[in-house]
């Protein structure tokens, strides 16, 4: 493996958007397709399923005759693409679109007249469009109380506090009627509740202070036709595992220098007794006081943001970056419910929107089914509203928390474990961090560089790639305890401890992200955004890590970034450009005549490696279930032949093992707002003119974008053998293009 060192004389270059990069209009074919023979028997089958569905909803129809009833069109795996959706059938049946459930479930809402129109269309309409639509439907099912929750009313009230999500229809009148009727029931039943309005007027009601006296009331709510789902308000806890005393003096921590960035730590708070940290605290926002907090977790997390390298014996894998702390004491040591945490987080960010990186070393249970959690949705919304980047721990899988205890996960993984990401780390706007080991001994569970046995894995809902990156979280010793391979942290009593958890890998990345952001702020030609900083951190991880296969990526993400310098500057044998693209549906953005370093062209062939990272903020719809992400960007890097492009650098992604799983990946995971492409060409590849291309596609029923979709695309070309002429040759090739360019960073990161 080539030993690469980023150098301050080799900056990444930023290529701003140029309207001339939109080179043409894309015309797409496609349209309807007949998947199965739609004969009389097939029509009767669907009509009977429709009758059965309305019969199952008869009680709702009787009690709420004016409100819509929801049906599920279960779509064939091969018909999930938006061009195959039964939209003509829905229109002819006068149905309201009610969002999505799973990736193969289109939800529609009907009243009695719509039911009759729909049945007539199913049995009698003979147009090609209707036949194609009918062939795409595998079955028709009702959205009953069993679909709304997996718990009984008795179990829900025992949770004391629950969320109830309403359907959001396309029609404003139908939505308002649904909301008003639901409020009326809540008031009639004397229930205490708060209303939570998510983006796109998606309504959630937090029903609180429940008791056994409310069982009948909750049962009534579950029979309300406008309810999509009901579930307990999740509890999240500090993502900490175990710790022990370690040798070391907290006074080794030097005082801060001027100009350091600030990271907001939303946690259990920093102890006043941790005097080594006191000079680094720039402010406090207190929502929790003792005995609800012991300050333990928040203090330890903050110490790693301040200077993880110094308190860990200057380990070479730790970045030499430092950050100051804004202490938000908002999480009880025993855990808090997400409704309360959400309100505290909103209030905290509103007070300090100038702080752009927020560390969340917390987590609850794993995400459920194929949908994103409400806490993750809220993080995405707050990121958009305030322009902040959340850095979130992927969560800890602790086998001894189960009864009976489960086996410890080793590496490579052998078997299956309940170790999926904890919520809210599936948030698509956030930077999600897993953990790897940096030391090993005879009794440690894994070796250096391997995923730690507690680090929760991806993918996220519908195969969304997560975690994004990994860093050091501390090693675990047999039998599940801290030891010599754990990570040093400073505790609330100002002593140094050894511990482990993804709570400790996340703050290392938070400090890197804050310093990367600060380094970009001095450039007047660049608008710094969470998406750009996220892309740079993920790209730095790719540059510092081997190419992982699909299984490995579930644990490593893109890998471990080395440091801030590596996210902004090249080694001598690499050449990096950072593009800003603005995309419009049905048009393609293209940069032709891509500058290729001449030293990598041998006998007319390119010999080297190409690594690409793209990040963007697509529109999001909380009501769309598994289709939460509403726009997809397709990237191509390859050889141009006239107006056509032959892509040569494929996207790294999951592979489906079944028809339904492949459909999830194609229409879920591939819609992830982070794209990773990577390819080596050791034998060379021919091509005279290279180019980079991107285009955007919207989901079915997604409104026209009010503004172009901004995308950050980072492309690194590097040698396979350490050729030190790559960067300089790349600059010469870039100069020959006459592209507008700016050095990405005008400020060097402040190092220890």
GIRAFEN-V814171 format. One record per residue. RES is the residue in one small letter. SS is DSSP state (H for helix, E for strand, - for the rest). BURIAL is + if it has 9 or more other C-alpha atoms within 8 Angstrom, else -. D_CENTER is the distance of its C-alpha to the mean C-alpha in Angstrom with 1 decimal. Layout:
# GIRAFEN-V814171
res->[RES;RES]
ss->[SS;SS]
burial->[BURIAL;BURIAL]
d_center->[D_CENTER;D_CENTER]
This chain:
# GIRAFEN-V814171
res->[x;x;x;x;x;x;x;x;x;x;x;x;x;x;x;x;x;x;x;x;x;x;x;x;x;x;x;x;x;x;x;x;x;x;x;x;x;x;x;x;x;x;x;x;x;x;x;x;x;x;x;x;x;x;x;x;x;x;x;x;x;x;x;x;x;x;x;x;x;x;x;x;x;x;x;x;x;x;x;x;x;x;x;x;x;x;x;x;x;x;x;x;x;x;x;x;x;x;x;x;x;x;x;x;x;x;x;x;x;x;x;x;x;x;x;x;x;x;x;x;x;x;x;x;x;x;x;x;x;x;x;x;x;x;x;x;x;x;x;x;x;x;x;x;x;x;x;x;x;x;x;x;x;x;x;x;x;x;x;x;x;x;x;x;x;x;x;x;x;x;x;x;x;x;x;x;x;x;x;x;x;x;x;x;x;x;x;x;x;x;x;x;x;x;x;x;x;x;x;x;x;x;x;x;x;x;x;x;x;x;x;x;x;x;x;x;x;x;x;x;x;x;x;x;x;x;x;x;x;x;x;x;x;x;x;x;x;x;x;x;x;x;x;x;x;x;x;x;x;x;x;x;x;x;x;x;x;x;x;x;x;x;x;x;x;x;x;x;x;x;x;x;x;x;x;x;x;x;x;x;x;x;x;x;x;x;x;x;x;x;x;x;x;x;x;x;x;x;x;x;x;x;x;x;x;x;x;x;x;x;x;x;x;x;x;x;x;x;x;x;x;x;x;x;x;x;x;x;x;x;x;x;x;x;x;x;x;x;x;x;x;x;x;x;x;x;x;x;x;x;x;x;x;x;x;x;x;x;x;x;x;x;x;x;x;x;x;x;x;x;x;x;x;x;x;x;x;x;x;x;x;x;x;x;x;x;x;x;x;x;x;x;x;x;x;x;x;x;x;x;x;x;x;x;x;x;x;x;x;x;x;x;x;x;x;x;x;x;x;x;x;x;x;x;x;x;x;x;x;x;x;x;x;x;x;x;x;x;x;x;x;x;x;x;x;x;x;x;x;x;x;x;x;x;x;x;x;x;x;x;x;x;x;x;x;x;x;x;x;x;x;x;x;x;x;x;x;x;x;x;x;x;x;x;x;x;x;x;x;x;x;x;x;x;x;x;x;x;x;x;x;x;x;x;x;x;x;x;x;x;x;x;x;x;x;x;x;x;x;x;x;x;x;x;x;x;x;x;x;x;x;x;x;x;x;x;x;x;x;x;x;x;x;x;x;x;x;x;x;x;x;x;x;x;x;x;x;x;x;x;x;x;x;x;x;x;x;x;x;x;x;x;x;x;x;x;x;x;x;x;x;x;x;x;x;x;x;x;x;x;x;x;x;x;x;x;x;x;x;x;x;x;x;x;x;x;x;x;x;x;x;x;x;x;x;x;x;x;x;x;x;x;x;x;x;x;x;x;x;x;x;x;x;x;x;x;x;x;x;x;x;x;x;x;x;x;x;x;x;x;x;x;x;x;x;x;x;x;x;x;x;x;x;x;x;x;x;x;x;x;x;x;x;x;x;x;x;x;x;x;x;x;x;x;x;x;x;x;x;x;x;x;x;x;x;x;x;x;x;x;x;x;x;x;x;x;x;x;x;x;x;x;x;x;x;x;x;x;x;x;x;x;x;x;x;x;x;x;x;x;x;x;x;x;x;x;x;x;x;x;x;x;x;x;x;x;x;x;x;x;x;x]
ss->[-;-;-;-;-;-;-;-;-;-;E;-;E;E;E;-;-;-;H;H;H;E;E;E;E;-;-;-;-;-;-;-;-;-;-;-;-;-;-;H;H;H;H;H;H;H;H;H;H;H;H;H;H;H;H;H;-;H;H;H;H;H;H;-;-;-;-;-;E;E;E;E;E;E;E;-;H;H;H;-;-;H;H;H;-;-;H;H;H;H;H;H;-;-;-;E;E;E;E;E;-;-;-;-;E;E;E;E;E;E;-;H;H;H;H;H;H;H;H;H;H;H;H;H;-;-;-;H;H;H;H;H;H;H;H;H;E;E;E;E;E;E;-;-;H;H;H;H;-;-;-;-;H;H;H;H;H;H;-;-;-;E;E;E;E;E;-;-;-;-;-;H;H;H;H;H;H;H;H;H;H;H;H;H;H;H;H;H;-;-;-;E;E;E;E;E;E;E;H;H;H;E;E;E;E;E;E;E;-;-;-;H;H;H;H;H;H;H;H;H;H;H;-;-;-;-;E;E;E;E;E;E;-;-;E;E;E;E;-;-;-;-;E;E;E;-;-;-;-;H;H;H;-;-;-;-;-;-;-;-;-;E;E;E;E;E;E;-;-;-;-;-;-;-;H;H;H;H;-;-;E;E;E;E;E;E;-;-;-;-;-;-;-;-;-;H;H;H;H;H;H;H;H;H;H;H;H;-;-;H;H;H;-;-;-;-;-;-;-;-;E;-;-;E;E;E;E;E;E;-;-;-;-;-;-;E;E;H;H;H;H;H;H;H;H;H;H;H;H;H;H;-;-;-;-;-;E;E;E;E;-;E;E;-;-;E;-;-;-;-;-;-;-;H;H;H;H;H;H;H;H;H;H;H;H;H;-;-;E;E;E;E;E;-;-;E;-;-;H;H;H;-;-;-;-;-;-;-;-;-;-;-;-;-;-;-;-;-;-;E;-;E;-;-;-;-;-;-;-;-;E;E;E;E;E;E;-;-;-;-;-;-;-;E;-;-;-;-;-;-;E;-;-;-;E;-;E;-;-;-;H;H;H;-;-;-;-;-;E;E;E;E;-;-;-;-;E;-;-;-;E;-;-;-;-;-;E;E;E;E;-;-;-;-;-;E;E;E;E;-;-;H;H;H;H;H;H;H;H;H;H;H;H;H;H;H;H;H;H;H;-;-;-;-;-;-;-;-;-;H;H;H;H;H;H;H;H;H;H;H;H;H;H;-;-;-;-;-;-;H;H;H;H;H;H;H;-;-;-;-;-;-;-;-;H;H;H;-;E;-;-;-;-;E;E;E;E;E;E;E;E;E;E;-;-;-;E;E;E;E;E;-;-;-;-;-;-;H;H;H;E;E;-;-;E;E;-;-;E;E;E;E;E;E;E;E;-;-;-;E;-;H;H;H;H;H;H;-;E;-;E;E;E;E;E;E;E;E;E;E;E;-;-;E;E;E;E;-;-;-;E;-;-;-;-;-;-;-;H;H;H;H;H;H;H;H;H;-;H;H;H;-;-;E;E;E;E;E;E;E;-;-;-;-;E;E;-;-;-;E;E;E;E;E;E;E;E;E;-;-;-;-;-;-;-;-;-;-;E;E;E;E;E;E;E;E;E;E;-;-;-;-;-;-;-;H;H;H;H;H;H;H;H;H;H;-;-;-;-;-;-;E;E;-;-;-;-;-;-;-;E;-]
burial->[-;-;-;-;-;+;+;+;-;+;+;+;+;+;+;+;+;-;-;-;+;+;+;-;-;-;-;-;-;-;-;+;-;+;-;-;-;+;-;-;-;+;+;+;-;+;+;-;+;+;-;-;+;+;-;+;+;-;-;+;+;-;-;+;-;-;+;+;+;+;+;+;+;+;+;+;+;-;+;+;-;-;-;+;+;+;-;+;+;+;-;+;+;+;+;+;+;+;+;+;+;+;+;+;+;+;+;+;+;+;+;-;-;+;+;+;+;+;+;+;+;+;+;-;+;-;-;-;-;+;+;+;+;+;+;+;+;+;+;+;+;+;+;+;-;-;-;+;+;-;-;-;+;+;-;+;+;+;+;+;+;+;+;+;+;+;+;+;+;-;-;-;-;+;+;-;+;+;+;-;-;+;-;-;+;+;-;-;-;-;+;-;+;-;-;-;-;+;-;-;-;+;+;+;+;+;+;+;-;+;+;-;-;+;+;-;-;+;+;-;+;+;+;+;+;+;+;+;+;+;+;+;+;-;+;+;+;+;+;+;+;-;+;+;-;-;-;-;-;+;-;-;+;-;-;-;-;-;-;+;+;+;+;+;+;+;+;+;+;+;+;-;-;+;-;+;+;-;+;+;+;+;-;+;+;+;+;+;-;-;-;+;+;+;+;+;+;+;+;+;+;+;+;+;+;+;+;+;+;+;+;+;-;-;-;-;-;+;+;+;+;+;+;+;+;+;+;+;+;+;+;+;+;-;+;+;+;+;-;-;+;+;-;+;+;+;-;+;+;-;-;-;+;-;+;+;+;+;+;+;+;+;+;+;+;+;+;-;-;+;+;+;+;-;+;+;+;+;+;+;+;+;+;-;-;-;+;+;+;+;+;+;+;+;+;+;+;-;+;-;-;-;-;-;-;-;-;-;+;+;+;-;-;-;-;-;-;-;+;+;+;+;+;+;+;+;+;+;+;+;+;+;+;+;+;+;+;+;+;+;-;-;-;+;+;+;+;+;-;+;+;+;+;+;+;+;+;+;+;+;+;+;+;+;+;+;+;+;+;+;+;+;+;+;+;+;+;-;-;-;+;+;+;-;+;+;+;+;+;+;+;+;-;+;+;+;+;+;+;+;+;+;+;+;+;+;+;+;+;+;+;+;+;+;+;+;+;+;+;+;+;+;+;-;-;-;-;+;-;+;+;+;+;+;+;+;+;+;+;+;+;+;+;+;+;-;-;+;-;+;-;+;+;+;+;+;+;+;+;+;+;+;+;+;+;+;+;+;+;+;+;+;+;+;+;+;+;+;+;+;+;+;+;+;+;+;+;+;+;+;+;+;-;+;+;+;+;+;+;+;+;+;-;-;+;+;+;+;+;+;+;+;+;+;+;+;+;+;-;-;+;+;+;+;+;+;+;+;+;+;+;+;+;-;-;+;+;+;+;+;-;-;-;-;+;+;+;+;+;+;-;+;-;+;-;+;-;-;+;-;+;+;+;+;+;+;+;+;+;+;+;+;+;+;+;+;+;+;+;-;+;-;-;+;-;-;+;-;+;+;+;+;+;+;+;+;+;+;+;-;-;-;-;-;-;-;-;-;+;+;+;+;+;+;+;+;+;+;+;+;-;+;+;-;+;+;+;+;+;+;+;+;+;+;-;-;+;-;-;-;-;-;+;+;+;+;+;-;+;+;-;-]
d_center->[30.8;31.5;31.4;29.7;30.1;28.5;31.3;31.6;33.8;31.1;28.6;25.7;26.9;25.1;26.1;25.8;25.5;28.8;29.6;31.7;28.7;28.2;30.8;31.3;30.4;28.8;30.7;29.0;31.1;30.0;30.7;32.1;33.0;35.2;33.5;36.4;39.9;40.1;43.5;45.2;44.1;40.4;40.8;42.6;39.9;37.3;39.7;40.5;36.9;36.7;39.8;38.5;35.2;37.3;39.6;36.8;35.9;39.6;39.4;36.7;38.8;41.8;40.4;38.3;40.1;38.7;35.0;32.9;32.2;29.0;29.3;26.9;27.5;26.3;25.7;26.8;24.2;25.9;25.9;22.2;22.2;22.7;26.2;27.3;26.2;29.3;29.2;33.0;33.8;31.7;33.5;36.9;36.3;35.5;32.2;29.4;25.9;24.0;20.4;19.0;18.7;17.7;17.1;21.0;21.9;23.0;24.3;27.4;29.7;33.5;36.7;40.0;41.1;37.8;38.3;41.8;40.6;37.8;40.3;42.8;40.3;39.3;43.0;44.7;42.7;43.5;41.6;39.6;36.4;36.9;37.7;34.6;32.5;34.3;33.9;30.1;30.3;30.6;31.4;31.5;30.6;30.8;28.0;30.0;29.6;28.6;25.5;24.7;24.6;25.3;27.5;31.0;32.0;33.7;30.6;28.6;31.2;31.4;27.8;29.4;26.4;24.4;22.0;23.4;21.4;23.6;23.4;23.1;25.5;26.1;29.4;29.6;32.9;31.5;28.5;31.0;33.4;30.8;29.6;33.3;34.4;31.7;32.6;36.2;35.7;33.9;36.8;39.4;38.1;38.0;34.4;32.6;29.3;26.9;25.2;21.6;20.9;17.4;16.8;19.1;21.5;19.7;21.8;21.3;24.3;24.3;27.6;29.0;32.0;32.5;35.5;37.4;39.3;36.4;36.0;37.9;35.9;32.6;34.2;35.2;31.7;30.3;33.1;32.1;31.1;28.5;26.3;23.2;22.2;23.3;22.0;22.5;20.7;18.6;19.8;17.8;19.7;19.8;18.2;21.7;23.9;27.3;29.3;32.9;35.3;35.1;37.7;37.1;37.8;35.3;37.8;36.7;33.9;35.3;35.2;32.7;33.7;33.5;30.6;27.7;24.3;23.2;20.2;19.9;19.7;18.9;20.6;24.1;25.9;28.0;31.5;34.4;36.2;33.8;36.0;34.5;31.4;33.3;33.9;30.2;29.4;29.5;29.1;28.5;27.0;28.2;27.3;28.4;31.6;33.4;33.9;30.4;29.1;30.6;28.6;28.0;24.3;23.7;26.6;25.4;21.9;23.6;26.1;23.5;22.1;25.7;26.9;25.4;27.7;30.9;30.7;29.9;33.0;31.5;29.6;28.9;25.3;24.4;24.0;26.9;25.0;25.8;24.4;26.0;24.7;24.4;24.9;23.3;24.9;23.1;22.3;25.2;25.8;26.0;22.8;22.1;21.1;17.9;20.2;22.1;19.3;17.7;21.2;21.7;18.5;19.4;22.9;22.0;19.9;22.7;25.2;23.6;21.4;22.8;20.8;17.6;15.8;15.3;15.0;13.9;15.4;15.4;14.2;15.7;16.0;13.7;11.9;14.6;15.4;13.1;11.9;9.1;11.0;12.9;12.0;8.2;9.7;12.1;10.0;8.6;12.3;13.7;11.9;13.5;16.6;17.4;15.7;14.3;11.6;10.5;10.6;9.9;11.8;10.6;13.8;17.3;19.1;22.7;25.2;28.0;26.3;27.2;30.7;32.1;30.0;27.9;28.4;26.7;24.2;25.6;24.8;24.9;23.6;26.4;25.6;22.9;21.5;19.6;16.9;13.5;10.7;11.9;10.5;8.9;6.9;4.6;3.8;2.3;5.4;5.7;7.2;7.2;10.8;13.0;16.8;19.8;23.5;25.7;29.1;30.9;34.2;36.2;34.5;30.8;28.7;27.0;28.1;27.0;23.8;22.7;19.7;21.1;22.0;19.9;16.5;14.2;12.7;10.3;9.7;7.3;9.0;11.2;10.6;7.1;7.5;6.7;8.1;8.1;11.6;14.4;17.4;20.5;20.3;23.9;25.9;27.2;30.8;32.7;32.8;29.5;30.5;30.1;32.4;33.2;29.8;27.8;26.4;28.7;27.7;30.0;30.6;31.9;35.5;35.0;35.4;33.2;31.6;29.8;26.7;23.5;20.0;16.4;17.5;19.5;17.2;14.6;17.5;18.7;15.7;15.9;19.4;18.8;16.3;18.9;21.7;20.0;19.6;23.2;24.5;23.3;24.7;28.2;27.8;29.1;28.0;24.2;22.0;19.5;16.0;12.7;11.5;14.7;14.5;11.0;12.6;15.7;14.4;12.7;15.9;18.0;16.6;17.5;20.9;21.7;20.7;22.2;20.8;19.1;19.6;17.1;17.9;17.8;14.3;13.1;14.6;14.7;11.7;13.5;15.9;17.5;18.2;21.8;22.1;22.0;24.9;23.1;20.3;23.1;26.1;27.3;29.7;32.9;31.9;28.8;28.2;25.0;24.4;21.6;21.7;20.9;21.0;21.3;21.0;22.9;22.8;25.8;26.3;25.4;24.8;26.7;28.0;31.1;33.3;30.5;32.2;32.6;34.3;37.8;38.1;35.6;37.7;40.3;42.8;40.9;37.7;34.4;33.9;30.8;27.0;24.4;20.8;18.3;14.9;13.6;11.0;11.3;10.6;11.6;13.2;11.6;13.9;13.7;16.8;15.7;14.4;12.9;13.3;11.0;9.9;13.5;14.1;13.9;15.3;17.7;18.9;22.3;24.3;27.7;31.4;32.8;35.8;37.0;34.4;32.4;29.9;29.6;26.1;26.6;23.2;21.1;17.3;16.2;14.7;15.6;19.0;20.0;22.9;23.9;24.1;21.6;19.1;19.7;19.2;15.8;14.8;16.7;15.5;12.0;10.5;12.4;10.9;7.6;7.8;8.4;11.7;13.9;17.6;20.4;24.1;27.3;30.7;33.3;36.0;35.3;34.4;36.6;35.7;37.5;34.9;31.2;28.6;24.9;23.7;20.8;20.8;18.7;19.0;18.3;18.0;21.3;22.5;20.1;22.3;23.3;21.1;23.0;22.2;21.3;17.7;17.4;15.9;16.2;17.5;18.8;21.5;23.5;26.7;28.5;31.5;31.7;34.7;34.2;36.2;36.4;37.2;33.9;32.7;36.1;36.5;33.2;34.2;37.5;35.8;33.5;36.7;38.3;35.7;36.5;32.8;32.1;30.4;29.7;29.0;25.4;26.3;29.6;29.1;29.1;26.9;29.0;29.6;31.2]
